[in-house]
Amino acid sequence: MGLAQILKRKNPPLLGLDISSTAVKLLELSRDKDRYRVESYAVEPLPPNTVTEKVINDAEAVGQAVARALKRAQTRTRQSAVAVAGSSVITKTIPMPVNLSEHELEAQVELEADQYIPYPLDEVYLDFQSLGPSENNPETMDVLLAASRRDTVDMRVAAVETGGLEAKVVDVEAYALENAFELLADQVPMEGRTVALVDIGATVTTLTVLDDGKIVYTRDQAFGGKQLTEEIMRRYGLSYEEAGAAKRQGGLPDNYEPEVLDPFKETVAQQVSRALQFFFSSTRHNSVDHLVLAGGTASIEGLDLMIQDKVGIETTVANPFARMSVSPRVPAQALRNDAPALMIACGLALRSFD
């Protein structure tokens, strides 16, 4: 099985399955003409430390959470698309002669991969995709090469299979996000613009910048919503699970907002500002037209306005389902709340229609 099997035609349907540090997120879409519909979805929390910084430590526990999510979603679909983190993938764009057949191209890529990948080739999964003619030489084409260590991919596949699913596609999180971005076209115009997506997970915040709809930059930093959960635990003497539930559902004392939540929102805004400065200083870009917030933390009320205020860039909370219809068995309010955290799951579920 190749990594990011982007090339082979898939037969629908596929469940988008996003394994994050704190939860397993499962999403099933269908399509009628050009309109998508949410058929089923579930978010199932993971025990602490099951996954740390996108690395699975306990495939069995992840598998159990996948099985619970399947049961909750009440779906019969058993094929899925999963993703590995960008930090565990090496990607390189390499020039190749334009006139190669698919078979020749594959052989040539394998020959040349050696010089781009710092691991023995029998320890990695390789995949490639032609990006079209090179800009400055009509006789060559650009080919995107992607490689990930076998143990990273195999651990994901094992966890998925333990939960009763088949991993039909293994993608890369950044590409899944890029895929989901087309669903935001109404909210965030992309053409000819530079758009930054800040995905705030539990422990990792990822800044992905798209220029005219294509990824030009991606970088992780160690920061996330877990800091708020831990502050709630410390302040109110709750367990990790209780703090996580209180964060989502409310019911904390009156001093929670001014003393805990507001300072956390300030910190998030500082982190976003810092990530953008880093982007500007390490690329030729010096401005961003629009900022999109994703990940569970993006659901915090008023966070978008605070960030917009601090960085001076129009900021939107991602909702990939804004134009979709929703099956009657899907709880619409819960889906709205979870929408920003489901961008990767959504990009993966879209692989059904490749």
Salt bridges, closest charged atoms under 4 A:
ASP18 OD2 - LYS25 NZ 3.86
GLU39 OE2 - ARG37 NE 2.84
GLU44 OE2 - ARG68 NE 3.00
GLU44 OE1 - ARG72 NH2 3.27
GLU123 OE1 - ARG149 NH2 3.30
ASP127 OD1 - LYS8 NZ 3.81
ASP151 OD1 - ARG149 NE 3.85
GLU166 OE2 - LYS168 NZ 3.89
ASP171 OD2 - ARG351 NE 2.67
GLU173 OE1 - LYS54 NZ 2.87
GLU178 OE2 - LYS214 NZ 3.54
ASP186 OD2 - ARG323 NE 3.21
GLU231 OE1 - ARG234 NH2 2.07
GLU231 OE2 - ARG235 NH2 3.63
GLU259 OE1 - ARG235 NH1 2.78
ASP262 OD1 - LYS265 NZ 3.98
ASP354 OD2 - ARG351 NH1 2.94
